[in-house]
Amino acid sequence: MKKECIAMLLAGGQGSRLYVLTGEMAKPAVPFGGKYRIIDFPLSNCSNSGIDTVGVLTQYRPLELNSYIGSGQPWDLDGSTGGVHILPPYMGSKGGTWYKGTANAIYQNIGFIDLYDPDYVVILSGDHIYKMDYSDMVARHKAAGAACTISVMEVPWEEASRFGIMSVNEEDMITEFAEKPKEPKSNLASMGIYVFSWKTLRRYLTEDEADPNSENDFGKNVIPAMLGNGERMAAYRFAGYWKDVGTLESLWDANMDMLSPESGLDLHDESWPIYARSVNAPPTFLGEDSHVTHSAFNRGSVLDGTVENSVLSSNVRVGKGARVSYSVLLPNTVVEDGAVVEYAILGEGCKIGAGCQVGGTPESAAPAPWGLTVLAPHCELEAGKRVRPGIMLDRNGEEVSKK
Amino acid sequence: MNGLHGIIFSYEKRTDLRELTEIRSAASIPFGGRYRAVDFSLSNLVNAGVTDVGVVLHGRYQSMLDHLGTGKDWDLSRKRGGLRVLPPFNYQKDWGVMPFRGKIEALFGVRSYLDTIRQDYVALMDGDLVVNLPMAEIYENHIKSGADITVVCGNDSFATEGGSYFEIDPEGRVTEVLYNLHHPRGYRGLEVYILSTALLRDLVDECFAKDQYSWRRDVLRAKKDVLNLRCYIWKGFAAQIRSIQEYYDRSMQLLDPAIRAELFTPERPIRAKGADKTSTYVGSEGRCINSLVAEGCRIEGIVENSILFPGVVVEPGAVIRNCVLFKETVIHSNAHLAYIIADKDVEVLEGRTLMGHATYPIVLAKGSKV
């Protein structure tokens, strides 16, 4: 079945900088924004962009992600030609290996891509929160006659050295690429979203695989090799909201951003819907004494306490006299009566006993260093416990280091 | 294969639902913040392991067709069996245009469908019933009791528009069938019946041959001494949505945690169509208490003792008390509403005031702009 364009979504990363949150699941399966999982963003973008064939490359702890994606129906990706396909590493007659890098993951699935004989392949990451029309990017790729198009966004100059930075000419064609440069020559950062002409990419992947010194990574090997050979590389400028939620802080930030559409992340805007596999539960009940402000919640919750500046997933319970501020509560968490949760991320199914104090404001931590407090999924705290700001607990309530 | 088949009646009947049924049948009335009435009977059946369900439609059923789709949301989109929507197809007499006069007439309208039922027993249910019945238990009970027909009743004589009431002897056998009572007595029938498929076919054919159309008059009442009719008494919440007042009172009962716990018990989840909407947001100046709120709402005003369906917007300064606001209702700033039922897509402009009363809730028809 010939397709003009298909997408390959890299979802195999461990997400080690999300620490305990990804102890049992791959990063793209981490819940976000009260209703979503991170992977809903690229999948919905594909669906809204008219891309109906998506390969999802999984490797690390894929069970939760696999069952979440299922048939792809929530994203309209269950068509009779194409649809969403989960692609774990597999064995061939000459054996098989784990995915060694982003480029190797695609290399190992050349057979899958060839089934659709596409002209273009879009390479996506499973850890970004953004709304983007990939068809517009493909149009730019075609118009530029490029072999590769990389989406870029302007970042503040002082932060430029944290990103892969592209230098471009007057036609926005890429002239130079530098990974985390000390002295950036440009402030156009790569967003890790690529469009390739498949024939060209197929050749480079094969060459890259043959090179024993390569790390088989798009950013480190394939892109520099293409640039070095003088391939036409176009930049595609993106100006909307985009956030890599690979760290606890950025995940928390992005959740807070969804509370304020001024941030650019407006999920109420239905012209570009983000779909999700929804949880079946009755509507949320806000009790007589509840006090919920500047917060978001979803289905199945019962809120009797105070919730401020927080994002609550489905089936959360906040007891009487409890207070949740500046926090992100993942599904099925319970905060019992009188407990206080501040500046924290609580994993799925956490239970905070009555009167606990979890986390605290930056001021309360001084002079000790401050940080978000993070609880692993299914961590249960007995009544009256205190967990200082910046502490991370595993599911048995043992402290683990953020190193 | 489960031995029970479901038939849900969703044909037009005389009710006092005014504006709410101008554009839909009672079975597709939104209820409880994210459901349609029919979700309850469908879920009751599916939770008992029923795999095949027919929905008899007649009159204003477009909204119902939209809602049911392929039946996927209830796991009823199946290769064999699953959901069958049954608009009138055995046209005889005036059935294409005239509403069905009773269940027998409705069943005769789908007579050939009755022959295709694979299961030995059938549960008949009304689509306007909001309840969470343990149908598996009722079915088991039906077989054990040796009843010809099990009649499911509520344990109250709550007056409902056009309700049926049953008097029973100490053994649970029906001794009297009453309807259209000014002062209801006996047990209130929930219009849920279980009987064997063979008996159902016989009754439909026999009644039709005698030009009889009414299930409760020509079957239940006429044959109560010939057939073994037994009551199953359900002690929990059971609402029949047949008037605006009943709709309103029953909706407000959901603000009681005990009633929600029972109606939405996780053991028998009520399934409903998803609503691709984001999380609900309550603003810094927003205040929302003692209310049931679905997803995708934006609340920047005051909401008390109310039920909000998905996508409702309450702008700053607006005050909503004791209201039921359907999907996508927009209340602009400084509007005041009390005891209002707003149908889908209603818009209330800035500064307007609308007050009903607990005994006379005002309905704003779908799409109206106040």
Interface residues (C-beta under 8 A of the other chain):
Chain A: G33 G34 K35 Q73 P74 M258 L259 L267 H268 E270 P273 I274 Y275 A276 S278 N280 A281 P282 P283 T284 F285 L286 G287 E288 D289 S290 H291 V292 T293 H294 S295 A296 F297 N298 R299 V302 V311 L312
Chain B: G32 G33 R34 K72 L255 P257 R260 F264 P269 I270 R271 A272 G274 A275 D276 K277 T278 S279 T280 Y281 V282 G283 S284 E285 G286 R287 C288 I289 N290 S291 L292 V293 A294 E295 G296 R298 I307 L308
